Amino acid sequence: MADFVTSTHKTKWIFTPQDIKHKYKVANHRAKQALEKYGTTRMEVDIDGSFSYAESQNDAKDSAEKRPKPLKVEEEQLLRAFYEFKIQDVCDAFKFPRKIQATALIYFKRFYLQWSVMEHHPKDIMLTCIYAACKAEENHVSAEELGKGIGQDHHVILNNEMLVFQSLGFDLIVYAPYRALEGFISDLEEFCGAKDEDQLVALKGSLDTARIEADKIMRSDGPLLFPPGQLALTALHRANAAHSIFDFERSQSLSRLDRIHNYH
């Protein structure tokens, strides 16, 4: 398996905050235009991934005032955030590994860089992203089983599958911070010379807290802005603030002092 440095994740899916903001605005603007033109933003998706705007059910003579009011960019953000929580809830309910949860979240985030929630309902895309993540991470769960588990029509998942894959550019290998977290904890264990039971328990507690912090980070724009190693370090730094196992600030000062001495 290729590493992060040579991956499409790094070369195609890491953005600046300005890039992300622009993409959200573009998708929102397109949905507003569709609402004005068709009286709806809803799209009908075929199983091959092709789509078309649904015909408005309103009479052509209906005034614009009767049409639903489009969402603002900020309102779309709140909806995405809600369904990102739901992705984690569904994955927890199915007892999926964190890697699947993280992959589904990244797929969901990437999808809505290109589409508005007014164009494709996030509930449907959420389920499809979880289903796709299970496939990509070789933990296959049938669409029927997934749909039945949360009381949803599994045909919605299948109908949106190709659309999601196409929107992701078929870049299905993604990287999450959890593996890096375990590596950092292992390095800290070696660096601190942790041998007795209390130290090992403390480090394990720090890892558990860091995983929870990483879960929070995965619901932010962080996975679209930073490499997974940096996300892992951020989660570890937050966890360390609670456990106080390692003095990061002192370590950085000593490291700078060593470089100065070595230079002279």
N, C-alpha and C positions, 0 to 999 in steps of 0.2 A: 504494500500500500504506500502511495506517495506521501511525503511529509507535507506539512503546512506550507513551507517555503516555496514548493513547486506546485502547489495546488491551485485550482480555479477559485477556491475560497479566498486566497490571498490576492490573486491577480484580478479577479472580477467582482468580488463582493465585499470589499472593504472601501468605505466611502468617507468623505468629509461631512461634518454636520450640515454644511451648505448644500452639498449634493442631496442629502436625504430630505432636507426641507424643500428643495426644489422638486424632487420627485413626488412628494406628497401633494404639493400645490398643483402640479401638472395633472395628476390623476383626479384630484378634486375638481379641477376646472373642466376636464373632459366629461365627468359625470354631470356637472351642472349644465353643460351644453346639451348633453343627451336628454336631460329632463326638459329643457326648453324645446327641443326639436321633436321628441317622441312622446313627451308627457310621462315618461318613465325612464329609469336608469337600469331597470332589471334586464339582464341578458339571459337568453336561452342558450344553453351549452349542449352540443351534441357529444356523443361518446368519443368521437375522434378528436375532440378538443376545439373544434370550430364553434363559433358563437355568433349570435345576432341579437340585436335589440328586440325585445318583445314589443308587439304592437300594443299601443295604449288602449286600455279598456274604456277610457273616457270618451264621451261624444266629442267630435271635432269642434263643436260649438262651445264646449266648456271653456270658461275663461281661465286665464293663467292663474288667477287667484285661487282656483279650486285645486290646483296641482299641489302635491306635497312640497314643503319647503326643503331645499337642499341642505345637507349638513355642512357645517364649517369644518375647516381642516382640524381645528382643535377638538371638535366633537367626534370626528373620525378617530382621532388619537385615543380618546376615551373608550370608544367601542373596541378598538384593537387591543387596548390594555385589558379590557374585561375578558375578551376571548383568549388572551394569552394566559390569564389565570385559569380559564376553563381547560386549556390544553394540559396544564399541569395537574388539574383535578382529575381529568379523564385518565391520564397516564398513571396517576397514583391509584385510581380505582382499579385499573387493570394490572397494577403492580409491574408496570414496564420499567426497565432500567433507566437511569437518568440520561443516558446517551440518547435514547429514543425521544424522551421528553425534549432534550436540547435540540435534536435534529428537527423535530416537528416545529418547535418555536422558530428556528432559523428559517425553515421553509415558509412558515406563515409570514414572517417579517419580509422576506424577499418577495413573496407574492404581492404584498400590499405596498411595495415600492413602485409597483407598476399599475396596480388597480385600486380603485376606490371601493370602500365598503358599500357604497351605494350601487356599485355595479355587480359585485358578487358577495352574497351574504357571508359574513365571517363565520357563522355557525357551520355552514356547509364546507367552507374552505378549511376550517379548523379540523374537522373530522377527516377530510381528505389528506391533510398534511400529516396527521397522526398515522393514517393508513400507509402513506408513502414512506414515512420514517421507519415504520416497522419493516417494510420491504427492504429499504436501503440498509438497515442495520441487521438484516437477516433474522428477524424475530417475527416472522410472518403471522399475521392474524387476518382471518378472512373479513371481507367487508360486511358480510352478514353478521358475524360474531361481534364486530365492533359496533355496528348499528344497533343490534339487539341489546347490547350491553348498556346503551344509554337511551334506548327508546327512539331511535331515529331510523328513517328509511335508508337502507344501505345503497339503494340505487343512486341517491344523491352523491355518495362517495365515488361510485364508479363513473358517473357522468362527469364529475369534475376532475377525475384523476389525470387525464391527458392534458387538460387545461393547466393544471398545476405544474406538471412536468415541463410543459412548453414554457410556462412563465418563469421557471427556474433555469431555463436554458439547458435542461437535463444535467445540470451540475449538482449531483446528488450526494457527493462526498463532502461532508462538512466537519468542522473541528470545534469541539466544546472544551471548556476549561477544566473539566473534572479530572481527566487523566493527568494534566499538568499539575493540578493540586496535589494529587497523590505523590507525584515525583518531588515536588517542593517539600512536602512533609517528610519524605524519606531523606532528602538532603539535610533538612533541619535536624532530624534525628541523629544523623551522622555528625553534623557540625557541632551540635550541642553535647555530643557524647552521651546521649540518653541511654541509660542501661537499667536503672532501677525502675520498679513498677510504677511509682508515682509520676516519673517523667514520661513514661510511655503512655500512661493513661491521659496525662495532660495533653500530649501531642495528638492522641486520638480524639480527644474532645475538641481540640482546635480544628482538626480535619472535619469533624462533623459540623461544626459551626461554619467553617469556610464553605462547605457544600451548600448550606442554607443560604449563605450570602451569595454564592454563585447562582443559585436559583433566582434570587432577586435580580441580579445583574442580567440574567438571561431574559428578563421581561422588559429591560430597558433597550435603548438603541445601541448599547455597548457592543453586542455581537456584530453589528454592522459597521462599527467604527474602529475596533481594536482586535489584534490577534488574540487567540484563546489564552496564550501564556500571560499576556498582560491582564486579562480578565481574572485569571487564576491568582495572580499576585495581588490584585485589588481585593479579591475575596479573602485571601490569606491575611492581608494587612488589617482588614476589618475584623476578622476573627481574632487576630492577635490582640486587638484593642480590648477584647473581652477576656482573653485568657492570660495576656501579658507573659507569654513564654519567651519571647525574643525581643530584644531592644533594637528595632530596625534603625532608629535614628542614631543610636550610638554606633551601630555596625557601619552605617554609612560614613560617620565621622572618622572612625578608625580606618576605614578603607581609603578615605581621602588622605589621611595622615600617612598611611603606608606608602601611597603613591608619591607623596612629597618627599619622604625619606629616600625612597628608591631613586627618585629623580636626582636628588643631591648626592 
